[in-house]
Amino acid sequence: MTELELVVLGSSAAAPAPGDACSGYLVRHGATRVLLDCGSGTLSRLLQEGETLENLTAVVISHFHPDHYLDLVTMRYALRYGSAQPARPLLLVPPYGRHFLAVLGDALRCNTAFFDDAFAIVEYEPASACRIGDLTLSFCRTTHDQPTWAVGVATPDGIRLVYSGDTRPCPELESFARDAHLFLCESTYPADTGEVPADNHLTSTEAGGTARRAGVGRLMLTHFWPTFPRDQFAREAESAYGAPVTLASAGMKVLVHA
């Protein structure tokens, strides 16, 4: 049985905390390498893990806020000019993502094919699952202020990881995460902060409650606002979840199992 491993490359929201990167999570299963989001600093962390872009099977973007996709720019240059035999990994983007990347490429380099030159870009169908190696990926629209999709990753023997992406409290996400073995859930703000800076993310208490109602086997929080102390997130989420909670940090590796 091939193990499913999650490697946290970055766990910060908006801007990276010292020693961290923005959202980026590498899923390894045999020879398959799937990168879920790639915010600022992700590429450096990926290389520190001994991985190469040539070995990267696919990159999946949950939504087009910069802290979830900005290192696509640095990856593009590395893929184009950093190897004698450039790879062209699959890049799975949300609906209308090809248009977004064409406009971005035009703004960066007056080149609408800027990203097409380095990636095989495919817009995923949110209602349909897709196969990446032996893994099955599925998608669920969340309630963030930018169109965003949670991503499920399942092995042939039924081990399942769910990544929330960014979201407000969302019954659709609870159903999507039902019985996941690992729920990687954003928790941008602690609950006990008075008024949160924005209403388009989960607090620690909301993340814990979502995980409890979904009946997930293990909860890992991520996407932390850099100025808040992280131990506060765990205390509040554990109270709502009813079990220990893991806080994501750059370099953390977790085997996902039943």
C-alpha positions in Angstrom: 0.0 0.0 0.0 1.5 3.3 -1.1 1.3 6.0 1.6 -0.3 9.4 1.1 2.0 12.1 2.6 1.3 15.8 3.1 4.2 18.2 3.2 3.4 21.8 4.3 5.4 24.3 2.3 3.7 27.4 3.6 0.9 28.2 6.1 0.7 32.0 6.2 -2.2 34.1 4.9 -1.7 37.2 2.8 2.0 37.7 3.6 4.5 35.1 5.0 5.5 35.1 8.6 9.3 34.9 9.3 10.5 31.5 8.2 7.2 30.6 6.5 5.7 30.9 3.1 2.1 31.6 1.9 -0.3 28.7 1.2 1.4 25.7 -0.5 0.9 22.0 0.2 2.7 19.2 -1.5 0.9 15.8 -1.7 3.1 12.8 -2.4 1.9 9.3 -3.3 4.4 7.0 -4.9 5.9 8.9 -7.9 3.0 11.4 -8.0 3.5 14.9 -6.8 0.6 17.3 -6.5 1.0 20.8 -5.3 -2.1 22.4 -3.8 -1.7 26.2 -4.2 1.6 28.0 -4.5 1.8 31.3 -2.7 4.8 33.5 -2.1 7.9 31.4 -1.0 6.5 28.1 -2.1 9.0 27.3 -4.8 12.0 27.8 -2.4 10.4 25.5 0.2 9.6 22.9 -2.5 13.3 22.8 -3.5 14.4 22.6 0.2 12.4 19.4 0.4 14.6 17.9 -2.2 11.9 18.0 -4.9 12.3 19.3 -8.4 9.9 20.9 -10.8 10.7 18.1 -13.3 9.2 15.7 -10.8 6.1 17.8 -10.2 3.0 16.0 -11.6 0.5 18.8 -11.2 -0.2 22.1 -9.6 -3.8 22.8 -8.4 -4.9 26.4 -7.8 -7.9 26.8 -5.4 -8.5 30.5 -6.4 -6.8 33.5 -7.7 -5.9 35.5 -4.6 -2.1 36.2 -4.8 -1.2 34.4 -1.6 -2.4 31.2 -3.3 -0.9 31.5 -6.8 1.9 34.1 -6.9 4.8 31.7 -7.1 3.4 30.5 -10.5 5.4 33.4 -11.8 8.7 32.2 -10.4 7.9 28.6 -11.3 7.3 29.7 -14.9 10.8 31.2 -15.1 12.4 28.2 -13.4 10.6 25.8 -15.8 11.5 27.8 -18.9 15.2 28.6 -18.1 16.3 26.5 -15.2 16.7 23.1 -16.9 18.3 21.8 -20.1 15.1 19.7 -20.6 12.3 21.9 -19.4 9.3 20.1 -17.9 5.7 21.2 -18.6 3.7 20.1 -15.6 -0.1 20.1 -15.5 -1.6 23.2 -14.1 -5.2 22.8 -12.9 -7.0 26.1 -12.5 -10.6 27.1 -11.7 -13.2 28.0 -14.4 -12.0 31.0 -16.4 -8.5 30.5 -15.0 -7.0 30.4 -18.5 -8.3 33.9 -19.2 -7.0 35.1 -15.9 -3.5 33.8 -16.6 -3.6 35.2 -20.1 -4.4 38.7 -18.8 -1.7 38.3 -16.1 0.9 37.3 -18.6 0.0 40.2 -20.8 0.4 42.6 -17.8 3.7 41.0 -16.7 5.4 40.6 -20.1 3.0 41.7 -22.8 2.6 37.9 -23.5 -0.8 36.2 -23.2 1.0 32.8 -23.6 3.4 33.6 -20.7 2.1 30.7 -18.6 1.2 28.4 -21.5 4.9 28.4 -22.4 5.7 26.5 -19.1 2.5 24.7 -18.0 -0.1 22.5 -19.6 -3.1 24.5 -18.4 -6.5 22.9 -17.9 -9.6 24.3 -16.2 -11.0 21.8 -13.8 -14.7 20.9 -14.0 -15.9 21.5 -10.4 -18.7 18.9 -10.7 -16.3 16.2 -12.0 -13.5 14.3 -10.4 -10.2 13.9 -12.3 -7.3 11.4 -12.0 -3.7 12.5 -11.4 -1.5 9.4 -11.3 -3.3 7.0 -9.0 -5.0 9.9 -7.1 -8.5 11.1 -7.6 -9.1 14.8 -7.2 -12.6 16.3 -6.5 -13.7 19.9 -6.0 -16.3 21.9 -4.0 -17.2 25.6 -4.3 -16.8 27.4 -1.0 -18.1 30.9 0.1 -15.0 33.0 -0.1 -15.2 36.5 -1.6 -13.3 35.2 -4.7 -14.6 32.1 -6.5 -12.8 29.4 -4.6 -12.8 25.6 -4.6 -11.9 23.1 -1.8 -10.0 20.1 -3.1 -10.3 16.5 -2.1 -7.4 14.0 -2.8 -8.2 10.3 -2.5 -6.0 7.2 -3.0 -7.2 4.0 -4.6 -7.7 2.4 -1.2 -9.9 5.2 0.1 -7.6 7.4 2.1 -8.8 10.9 1.7 -7.4 14.4 2.4 -9.5 17.5 2.0 -8.1 21.0 1.7 -10.6 23.7 2.4 -9.1 26.5 0.4 -10.4 29.9 1.7 -14.0 30.1 2.9 -16.6 31.5 5.2 -18.6 29.0 7.2 -20.1 26.8 4.5 -22.4 23.8 4.8 -21.3 22.6 1.4 -17.7 22.3 2.7 -18.9 20.3 5.7 -20.6 17.8 3.4 -17.6 17.7 1.1 -15.2 17.0 4.1 -17.4 14.3 5.6 -15.3 11.5 7.1 -12.0 12.8 5.6 -9.0 11.2 7.2 -7.2 14.6 7.3 -8.9 18.0 7.0 -6.5 20.7 6.1 -8.6 23.7 7.0 -7.9 27.4 6.8 -8.2 29.3 10.1 -7.2 32.8 9.3 -8.2 34.5 12.6 -8.5 33.5 16.2 -12.0 33.8 17.5 -11.2 35.8 20.6 -9.9 38.9 18.8 -13.0 41.1 19.0 -13.9 42.2 15.5 -12.0 40.2 12.9 -10.4 42.2 10.0 -12.7 40.6 7.4 -15.7 38.3 7.2 -14.4 36.1 4.3 -12.5 33.6 6.3 -13.0 31.0 9.1 -12.0 31.7 12.7 -10.4 29.0 14.7 -13.7 28.2 16.4 -15.5 28.0 13.1 -12.8 25.7 11.7 -13.1 23.4 14.7 -16.9 23.3 14.5 -16.8 22.6 10.8 -14.4 19.6 11.4 -16.6 18.3 14.3 -19.8 18.4 12.2 -18.0 16.8 9.3 -16.7 13.9 11.4 -13.2 14.2 10.1 -10.5 11.9 11.6 -7.8 14.6 12.0 -7.9 18.4 11.8 -4.9 20.5 10.7 -5.3 24.3 10.8 -3.5 26.5 8.3 -3.6 30.0 6.5 -2.8 31.9 9.7 -2.8 35.7 9.7 0.9 36.4 10.6 0.3 38.9 13.5 -1.7 36.5 15.7 0.0 34.1 18.1 -0.5 30.6 16.8 -1.1 28.8 20.1 -4.4 30.7 20.4 -5.7 29.1 17.3 -5.1 25.6 18.6 -6.8 26.2 22.0 -9.9 27.7 20.4 -10.2 25.1 17.6 -9.7 22.1 20.0 -12.6 23.4 22.2 -14.9 23.4 19.2 -13.6 20.2 17.6 -13.4 18.2 20.8 -10.0 16.6 20.0 -6.4 17.7 19.6 -5.6 19.9 16.6 -2.4 20.2 14.6 -1.1 23.6 13.5 0.5 23.6 10.1 4.1 24.9 9.8 6.6 25.1 7.0 8.4 21.8 6.6 5.9 19.7 8.5 5.2 16.2 7.0 2.2 14.1 7.8 1.2 10.6 6.7 -2.5 10.4 6.0 -4.0 7.2 7.1 -7.3 5.7 8.4 
